Amino acid sequence: MRSNNNRTKVINGVLTVHLEETKGDSERLVRRFIKKAKNEKIVDEVRERRYHKKPSERRRERLEERDRKIQKENRKREELLKPRDRTIKRRGR
């Protein structure tokens, strides 16, 4: 059997939210927990590991994401370099 030691991802401890942090407000406690879970990307990790993906499929998705980011950055740069209409609007006399 092959070892998966180089593929394992270390998960940092337990996600905790204390009541003192939220000054006794249970709704704030839940919102803070959800925010911490999103920051730790726990939900994304669970969704990603739900089904097996072939390495070629992972590579293809990674390349598509890279291309999408490059295109987005190029659009931003084109917008910055596009000449603006600098006509001065004068009030009618």
C-alpha positions as a Markdown table, in Angstrom:
| # | Residue | x | y | z |
|---|---|---|---|---|
| 1 | Met | 0.0 | 0.0 | 0.0 |
| 2 | Arg | 1.2 | 3.5 | -0.9 |
| 3 | Ser | 1.9 | 6.1 | 1.7 |
| 4 | Asn | -0.1 | 9.3 | 1.6 |
| 5 | Asn | 2.2 | 11.2 | 4.0 |
| 6 | Asn | 3.1 | 13.9 | 1.4 |
| 7 | Arg | -0.6 | 14.6 | 0.7 |
| 8 | Thr | -1.9 | 14.9 | 4.2 |
| 9 | Lys | -3.0 | 18.3 | 5.4 |
| 10 | Val | -2.6 | 19.3 | 9.0 |
| 11 | Ile | -5.7 | 20.6 | 10.6 |
| 12 | Asn | -5.2 | 23.2 | 13.4 |
| 13 | Gly | -6.8 | 22.1 | 16.6 |
| 14 | Val | -10.4 | 22.8 | 17.5 |
| 15 | Leu | -12.4 | 25.9 | 16.5 |
| 16 | Thr | -13.7 | 27.6 | 19.6 |
| 17 | Val | -15.7 | 30.7 | 20.4 |
| 18 | His | -16.1 | 31.9 | 24.0 |
| 19 | Leu | -19.1 | 33.5 | 25.4 |
| 20 | Glu | -16.9 | 36.3 | 26.9 |
| 21 | Glu | -15.9 | 37.3 | 23.4 |
| 22 | Thr | -19.5 | 38.1 | 22.4 |
| 23 | Lys | -20.5 | 39.6 | 25.8 |
| 24 | Gly | -23.1 | 37.0 | 26.4 |
| 25 | Asp | -25.0 | 37.4 | 23.1 |
| 26 | Ser | -25.8 | 34.0 | 21.7 |
| 27 | Glu | -26.5 | 35.4 | 18.2 |
| 28 | Arg | -23.2 | 37.1 | 18.0 |
| 29 | Leu | -21.6 | 33.8 | 19.2 |
| 30 | Val | -23.1 | 31.9 | 16.3 |
| 31 | Arg | -22.1 | 34.6 | 13.8 |
| 32 | Arg | -18.5 | 34.7 | 15.1 |
| 33 | Phe | -18.3 | 30.9 | 14.9 |
| 34 | Ile | -19.5 | 30.9 | 11.3 |
| 35 | Lys | -17.0 | 33.7 | 10.5 |
| 36 | Lys | -14.1 | 31.7 | 12.0 |
| 37 | Ala | -15.2 | 28.6 | 10.1 |
| 38 | Lys | -15.2 | 30.5 | 6.8 |
| 39 | Asn | -11.7 | 32.0 | 7.6 |
| 40 | Glu | -10.3 | 28.6 | 8.3 |
| 41 | Lys | -12.0 | 27.3 | 5.1 |
| 42 | Ile | -13.5 | 24.3 | 6.9 |
| 43 | Val | -16.6 | 24.2 | 4.8 |
| 44 | Asp | -14.6 | 24.4 | 1.6 |
| 45 | Glu | -12.4 | 21.6 | 2.7 |
| 46 | Val | -15.4 | 19.4 | 3.5 |
| 47 | Arg | -16.9 | 20.1 | 0.1 |
| 48 | Glu | -13.6 | 19.4 | -1.7 |
| 49 | Arg | -13.1 | 16.1 | 0.1 |
| 50 | Arg | -16.7 | 14.9 | -0.4 |
| 51 | Tyr | -15.9 | 13.2 | -3.7 |
| 52 | His | -12.7 | 11.8 | -5.2 |
| 53 | Lys | -11.2 | 13.9 | -8.0 |
| 54 | Lys | -8.6 | 12.5 | -10.4 |
| 55 | Pro | -5.3 | 14.3 | -10.4 |
| 56 | Ser | -5.9 | 15.4 | -14.0 |
| 57 | Glu | -9.2 | 16.9 | -13.0 |
| 58 | Arg | -7.6 | 18.8 | -10.1 |
| 59 | Arg | -4.8 | 20.1 | -12.4 |
| 60 | Arg | -7.4 | 21.2 | -15.0 |
| 61 | Glu | -9.4 | 23.1 | -12.4 |
| 62 | Arg | -6.3 | 24.7 | -11.1 |
| 63 | Leu | -5.2 | 25.9 | -14.6 |
| 64 | Glu | -8.7 | 27.2 | -15.3 |
| 65 | Glu | -8.7 | 29.2 | -12.1 |
| 66 | Arg | -5.3 | 30.6 | -12.9 |
| 67 | Asp | -6.4 | 31.6 | -16.4 |
| 68 | Arg | -9.6 | 33.2 | -15.0 |
| 69 | Lys | -7.5 | 35.3 | -12.6 |
| 70 | Ile | -5.1 | 36.3 | -15.3 |
| 71 | Gln | -8.0 | 37.4 | -17.5 |
| 72 | Lys | -9.5 | 39.4 | -14.7 |
| 73 | Glu | -6.2 | 41.2 | -14.0 |
| 74 | Asn | -5.8 | 41.9 | -17.7 |
| 75 | Arg | -9.3 | 43.5 | -17.8 |
| 76 | Lys | -8.3 | 45.7 | -14.8 |
| 77 | Arg | -5.1 | 46.8 | -16.5 |
| 78 | Glu | -6.9 | 47.6 | -19.8 |
| 79 | Glu | -9.5 | 49.6 | -17.9 |
| 80 | Leu | -6.7 | 51.7 | -16.3 |
| 81 | Leu | -4.9 | 52.3 | -19.6 |
| 82 | Lys | -8.1 | 53.2 | -21.5 |
| 83 | Pro | -8.2 | 56.9 | -22.3 |
| 84 | Arg | -10.9 | 58.8 | -20.5 |
| 85 | Asp | -13.2 | 61.4 | -21.9 |
| 86 | Arg | -11.8 | 64.6 | -20.4 |
| 87 | Thr | -14.2 | 67.2 | -21.8 |
| 88 | Ile | -15.1 | 70.0 | -19.5 |
| 89 | Lys | -18.8 | 70.5 | -19.0 |
| 90 | Arg | -19.7 | 74.2 | -19.0 |
| 91 | Arg | -22.9 | 75.6 | -17.6 |
| 92 | Gly | -25.2 | 77.3 | -20.1 |
| 93 | Arg | -25.2 | 81.1 | -19.9 |
